[in-house]
Amino acid sequence: MAQALVLEERGVLSLREIALDEALGPDDVRIAIHTVGICGSDVHYYTHGAIGPFVVREPMVLGHEASGTITAIGSAVTGFSIGDHVCMEPGIPDPHSRAARLGQYNIDPAVRFWATPPVHGCLTPSVVHPAAYTFKLPDQVSFAEGAMVEPLAVGVHACVKARLQPGDVCLVTGAGPIGIMTALAALASGASRVFISDYSAPKLAIAGAYANIVPIDLAQTRPAEIIGAHCGPGWGVDVTFEASGFESAYQDALDCTRPGGRLVLVGMPPKKVAFDIVAAQAKELTIETIFRYAHVYDRAIALIASGSIDLKPLISASFPFHDGVAAFERAAEARPEDVKLQITF
């Protein structure tokens, strides 16, 4: 039995002991968890009990953004030592699946992803995880930053799919954690300027404190006006990342992307949305979609370690594990000044 933060059912959390599989296989490592970030999906399971077809039908341990210290190593594992600081990629695919063989393991239908029903997450003092999806943290990367590699990986993956070129001008629609981290990843990937739009003035202020990120307050103006003034009438940004999932953002994305530009769909709308296909065709936009990430954890860690991306300003508050329920209650409040809340052990 292990102590854990358990989602009992919709709207009900508890700190209690629960039976978890803690057997160490030959290809696994055991990790003492240090820091876990609270993701929007964790909060959605807490407040709604489901995300699409993934429904919480029995108690489930939450959490999938984690860092910690290796405490045990499987007999077949090489390259790790006890005491190593690590972060973990939370999705475990079937290595023999067709998707994995194609290199797209993130879209393996059989992937087992932490804190996605019925798979338990990592808000518990110790976990066992495959070494293949465990990554060393350099000395200059803290546990708090290590626990943010998971959401940063989404932004890095989006930039890889966008095929960014040096000097590209970008727009990110949505200044939530993923949107801001996508903007930072774009700058680190060679973008010269990134516009970011949202209705939340506090989040725009946080994003705008970074060099070469230009906030657009949707309560005051439309992105097309700002983009047109910068890029010239009838033109637009080279790449737009839609990171909000709000229906109105798709029209902004179409209006603001230049002819022949690229649109990357990062945010997931809660329901079907209208999309002007003809507008996209008239500009011959290249449209890419992403689902989580693949093959970018090492890139994300390297960007943090090099100083190319500074995530520290995005950590809004940290709660001790014994206050984990309070941490989720605050996350559910969706305070406009909060970007990332974390729980530490």
C-alpha positions as CSV (number, residue, x, y, z in Angstrom):
1,M,0.0,0.0,0.0
2,A,1.2,3.5,-0.8
3,Q,0.1,7.0,0.2
4,A,-1.3,8.9,-2.7
5,L,-3.5,11.7,-3.8
6,V,-6.6,9.9,-5.1
7,L,-9.5,11.1,-7.2
8,E,-12.3,9.0,-5.6
9,E,-14.9,10.3,-8.0
10,R,-15.9,13.5,-9.7
11,G,-15.2,16.4,-7.2
12,V,-13.9,14.2,-4.5
13,L,-10.1,14.0,-3.6
14,S,-8.4,12.3,-0.7
15,L,-4.9,11.6,0.6
16,R,-4.9,7.9,1.5
17,E,-3.3,4.6,1.1
18,I,-4.0,2.7,-2.1
19,A,-2.7,-0.5,-3.6
20,L,-0.3,0.2,-6.5
21,D,1.9,-2.0,-8.6
22,E,5.4,-1.4,-7.3
23,A,7.2,-4.4,-8.7
24,L,10.6,-3.5,-10.2
25,G,11.1,-5.2,-13.6
26,P,14.4,-5.7,-15.3
27,D,14.0,-2.7,-17.6
28,D,12.6,-0.4,-14.9
29,V,13.8,2.2,-12.4
30,R,12.3,3.1,-9.1
31,I,12.0,6.9,-8.5
32,A,11.4,8.8,-5.3
33,I,9.0,11.6,-6.5
34,H,10.1,15.1,-5.6
35,T,7.9,17.5,-7.6
36,V,4.6,17.0,-9.5
37,G,2.9,19.7,-11.6
38,I,-0.8,20.1,-11.7
39,C,-2.0,19.9,-15.3
40,G,-5.3,21.1,-16.8
41,S,-6.2,17.5,-17.5
42,D,-5.8,16.6,-13.8
43,V,-8.1,19.5,-12.9
44,H,-10.6,18.5,-15.6
45,Y,-10.8,14.9,-14.3
46,Y,-11.3,16.4,-10.8
47,T,-14.1,18.8,-11.8
48,H,-15.8,16.8,-14.6
49,G,-14.9,13.2,-14.0
50,A,-14.0,12.6,-17.7
51,I,-12.2,13.9,-20.8
52,G,-13.9,12.7,-23.9
53,P,-14.0,8.8,-23.8
54,F,-11.7,8.7,-20.8
55,V,-14.1,8.4,-17.8
56,V,-13.1,8.0,-14.1
57,R,-15.0,4.9,-13.1
58,E,-12.9,3.9,-10.1
59,P,-10.5,5.7,-7.8
60,M,-7.4,7.0,-9.6
61,V,-4.1,8.5,-8.5
62,L,-3.6,11.9,-10.3
63,G,-0.5,13.5,-11.7
64,H,1.8,13.1,-14.7
65,E,4.3,16.0,-14.7
66,A,7.0,14.7,-12.4
67,S,10.6,14.7,-11.4
68,G,12.5,12.8,-8.7
69,T,15.5,10.7,-7.7
70,I,16.4,7.2,-8.7
71,T,16.4,4.8,-5.8
72,A,16.6,1.4,-7.5
73,I,17.6,0.1,-10.9
74,G,16.4,-3.0,-12.8
75,S,18.8,-5.7,-13.6
76,A,18.9,-4.9,-17.4
77,V,19.1,-1.1,-17.1
78,T,22.3,0.7,-18.0
79,G,23.2,4.4,-18.0
80,F,21.5,5.3,-14.7
81,S,22.8,5.3,-11.1
82,I,21.1,5.5,-7.8
83,G,20.8,9.1,-6.8
84,D,20.4,10.4,-10.4
85,H,17.9,13.3,-10.7
86,V,15.4,12.5,-13.4
87,C,12.1,13.4,-15.0
88,M,9.8,10.9,-16.7
89,E,7.8,10.8,-19.9
90,P,4.4,9.7,-18.7
91,G,3.2,7.8,-21.7
92,I,4.3,4.2,-22.1
93,P,3.5,2.7,-25.6
94,D,3.7,-0.8,-26.8
95,P,7.1,-1.0,-28.4
96,H,5.8,-3.5,-30.9
97,S,2.8,-1.5,-32.0
98,R,2.6,-0.2,-35.6
99,A,2.7,3.4,-34.4
100,A,5.8,2.8,-32.3
101,R,7.6,1.1,-35.2
102,L,6.7,4.2,-37.4
103,G,8.3,6.4,-34.7
104,Q,5.0,7.9,-33.7
105,Y,4.7,6.2,-30.4
106,N,2.6,9.0,-29.0
107,I,-0.4,8.0,-31.1
108,D,-0.2,4.3,-30.2
109,P,-3.8,3.5,-29.4
110,A,-2.6,1.2,-26.6
111,V,-0.3,3.8,-24.9
112,R,-0.6,3.8,-21.1
113,F,-0.5,7.4,-19.9
114,W,-0.2,8.4,-16.2
115,A,-3.5,9.7,-14.7
116,T,-5.5,8.7,-17.8
117,P,-8.3,6.3,-16.7
118,P,-7.7,3.5,-15.8
119,V,-4.0,4.2,-15.4
120,H,-2.8,5.6,-12.0
121,G,-0.6,8.7,-12.0
122,C,2.4,9.7,-10.0
123,L,1.1,11.8,-7.0
124,T,2.6,9.2,-4.6
125,P,6.0,9.1,-2.9
126,S,7.5,6.5,-5.2
127,V,6.9,5.1,-8.6
128,V,8.3,2.4,-10.9
129,H,8.8,3.5,-14.5
130,P,10.5,2.1,-17.6
131,A,14.1,3.4,-17.9
132,A,13.5,4.0,-21.6
133,Y,11.1,6.8,-20.7
134,T,13.2,8.2,-17.9
135,F,15.6,11.1,-18.5
136,K,18.5,12.5,-16.4
137,L,18.4,16.1,-15.3
138,P,21.6,18.1,-15.7
139,D,22.9,19.6,-12.4
140,Q,21.7,23.1,-13.4
141,V,18.1,21.9,-13.9
142,S,16.0,21.9,-10.7
143,F,13.4,19.4,-9.7
144,A,10.8,22.2,-10.2
145,E,12.0,22.7,-13.8
146,G,12.3,19.0,-14.4
147,A,8.6,18.6,-13.5
148,M,7.8,21.2,-16.3
149,V,9.6,19.2,-19.0
150,E,6.3,17.4,-19.8
151,P,4.2,20.5,-20.7
152,L,7.3,22.1,-22.4
153,A,7.6,19.0,-24.5
154,V,4.2,19.8,-26.0
155,G,5.5,23.2,-27.2
156,V,8.8,21.7,-28.5
157,H,6.9,19.0,-30.4
158,A,4.6,21.7,-31.9
159,C,7.7,23.6,-33.1
160,V,9.2,20.5,-34.6
161,K,6.0,19.9,-36.5
162,A,5.9,23.6,-37.6
163,R,9.4,23.3,-39.2
164,L,10.3,26.7,-37.9
165,Q,12.9,28.7,-39.9
166,P,15.3,31.3,-38.5
167,G,13.7,34.6,-38.2
168,D,10.1,33.4,-38.4
169,V,7.4,35.5,-36.9
170,C,4.8,33.5,-35.0
171,L,1.4,33.9,-33.3
172,V,0.3,31.8,-30.3
173,T,-3.5,31.9,-29.6
174,G,-3.9,31.2,-25.9
175,A,-1.7,32.3,-23.0
176,G,-2.2,29.3,-20.8
177,P,0.8,27.2,-19.6
178,I,1.0,25.3,-23.0
179,G,0.6,28.5,-25.0
180,I,3.3,30.4,-23.1
181,M,5.7,27.4,-23.2
182,T,5.0,27.0,-27.0
183,A,5.9,30.7,-27.4
184,L,9.2,30.1,-25.5
185,A,9.9,27.0,-27.5
186,A,9.3,28.9,-30.8
187,L,11.8,31.6,-29.7
188,A,14.3,28.9,-28.8
189,S,13.8,27.3,-32.2
190,G,14.7,30.4,-34.1
191,A,11.6,32.6,-34.2
192,S,12.4,36.3,-34.1
193,R,9.2,37.4,-32.5
194,V,6.1,35.7,-31.1
195,F,2.7,37.4,-30.6
196,I,0.5,35.8,-28.0
197,S,-3.2,36.5,-27.6
198,D,-5.6,35.9,-24.7
199,Y,-8.3,37.6,-22.6
200,S,-6.4,37.1,-19.4
201,A,-4.4,40.3,-18.7
202,P,-2.4,38.7,-15.8
203,K,-1.2,35.8,-18.0
204,L,-0.4,38.2,-20.9
205,A,1.7,40.2,-18.5
206,I,3.6,37.1,-17.5
207,A,4.2,36.2,-21.1
208,G,5.0,39.7,-22.1
209,A,7.8,39.9,-19.5
210,Y,9.9,37.7,-21.8
211,A,11.9,39.4,-24.5
212,N,10.4,39.2,-28.0
213,I,7.0,37.9,-26.8
214,V,4.3,40.5,-27.7
215,P,1.0,40.2,-25.8
216,I,-2.3,40.9,-27.5
217,D,-5.2,41.5,-25.2
218,L,-8.4,40.2,-26.9
219,A,-10.5,42.4,-24.6
220,Q,-9.0,45.4,-26.3
221,T,-8.2,44.5,-29.9
222,R,-8.2,41.7,-32.5
223,P,-5.0,40.0,-33.4
224,A,-5.3,40.8,-37.1
225,E,-5.0,44.5,-36.4
226,I,-1.7,44.0,-34.5
227,I,-0.4,41.4,-36.9
228,G,-1.3,43.6,-39.9
229,A,0.6,46.5,-38.5
230,H,3.7,44.5,-38.0
231,C,3.7,42.2,-41.0
232,G,2.0,44.5,-43.5
233,P,-1.5,44.6,-44.9
234,G,-2.7,41.4,-46.5
235,W,0.2,39.4,-45.1
236,G,0.6,37.7,-41.7
237,V,2.8,35.6,-39.5
238,D,4.8,32.7,-40.8
239,V,3.5,30.2,-38.2
240,T,0.4,30.2,-36.0
241,F,0.1,27.9,-33.0
242,E,-3.5,27.5,-31.9
243,A,-3.1,26.6,-28.2
244,S,-6.5,27.6,-26.6
245,G,-9.1,25.2,-28.0
246,F,-11.6,28.1,-28.2
247,E,-13.7,28.3,-31.3
248,S,-13.1,32.0,-32.0
249,A,-9.3,31.4,-32.1
250,Y,-9.5,29.3,-35.3
251,Q,-10.8,32.3,-37.2
252,D,-8.0,34.5,-35.7
253,A,-5.5,31.8,-36.8
254,L,-6.8,31.9,-40.4
255,D,-6.9,35.7,-40.5
256,C,-3.4,36.1,-39.1
257,T,-1.4,33.5,-40.9
258,R,0.3,34.6,-44.2
259,P,-0.3,33.0,-47.5
260,G,1.7,29.8,-47.7
261,G,2.1,29.8,-43.9
262,R,1.8,27.1,-41.4
263,L,-0.9,26.5,-38.8
264,V,-0.3,24.0,-35.9
265,L,-3.2,22.9,-33.9
266,V,-2.1,22.4,-30.3
267,G,-5.2,23.1,-28.2
268,M,-8.0,20.6,-27.9
269,P,-11.5,22.1,-28.1
270,P,-14.1,20.5,-25.8
271,K,-16.5,19.9,-28.7
272,K,-16.5,20.1,-32.5
273,V,-15.8,23.6,-33.9
274,A,-16.5,25.4,-37.2
275,F,-13.5,25.8,-39.4
276,D,-13.4,27.8,-42.6
277,I,-11.7,25.3,-45.0
278,V,-11.9,27.6,-48.0
279,A,-10.1,30.4,-46.2
280,A,-7.3,27.9,-45.4
281,Q,-7.3,26.6,-49.0
282,A,-7.2,30.2,-50.5
283,K,-3.9,30.7,-48.6
284,E,-2.6,27.2,-49.2
285,L,-1.9,26.9,-45.5
286,T,0.0,23.9,-44.2
287,I,-1.9,22.5,-41.3
288,E,-0.3,20.3,-38.7
289,T,-1.8,18.6,-35.7
290,I,-0.1,17.4,-32.5
291,F,-1.0,14.9,-29.8
292,R,1.2,15.1,-26.8
293,Y,4.8,14.7,-28.1
294,A,7.4,12.1,-29.3
295,H,11.2,12.2,-29.3
296,V,11.5,15.6,-27.8
297,Y,12.1,15.2,-24.0
298,D,15.9,15.3,-24.5
299,R,15.5,18.5,-26.6
300,A,13.3,20.2,-23.9
301,I,15.8,19.3,-21.2
302,A,18.7,20.7,-23.2
303,L,16.9,24.0,-23.9
304,I,16.3,24.4,-20.1
305,A,19.8,23.4,-19.2
306,S,21.4,25.8,-21.8
307,G,19.4,28.8,-20.5
308,S,17.5,29.1,-23.8
309,I,14.2,28.7,-22.0
310,D,13.6,30.0,-18.5
311,L,10.6,28.3,-16.9
312,K,11.0,29.7,-13.4
313,P,8.7,32.7,-13.9
314,L,5.9,30.3,-14.8
315,I,5.8,28.5,-11.4
316,S,3.1,30.3,-9.5
317,A,3.0,28.4,-6.2
318,S,4.2,25.1,-4.7
319,F,2.3,23.1,-2.1
320,P,3.6,20.3,0.2
321,F,2.1,16.9,-0.5
322,H,0.0,16.9,2.6
323,D,-1.7,20.0,1.2
324,G,-2.3,18.4,-2.1
325,V,-6.1,18.6,-1.9
326,A,-5.8,22.4,-1.3
327,A,-3.5,22.6,-4.3
328,F,-6.2,21.1,-6.5
329,E,-8.9,23.3,-5.0
330,R,-6.8,26.3,-5.9
331,A,-6.1,24.9,-9.4
332,A,-9.8,24.5,-9.9
333,E,-10.3,28.2,-9.1
334,A,-8.4,29.0,-12.3
335,R,-6.9,32.2,-10.9
336,P,-5.9,34.4,-13.8
337,E,-2.4,35.0,-12.3
338,D,-1.7,31.3,-11.9
339,V,0.3,29.6,-14.6
340,K,1.7,26.4,-13.0
341,L,1.0,25.0,-9.6
342,Q,3.2,22.2,-8.2
343,I,3.2,19.7,-5.3
344,T,6.4,18.7,-3.6
345,F,7.3,15.7,-1.5
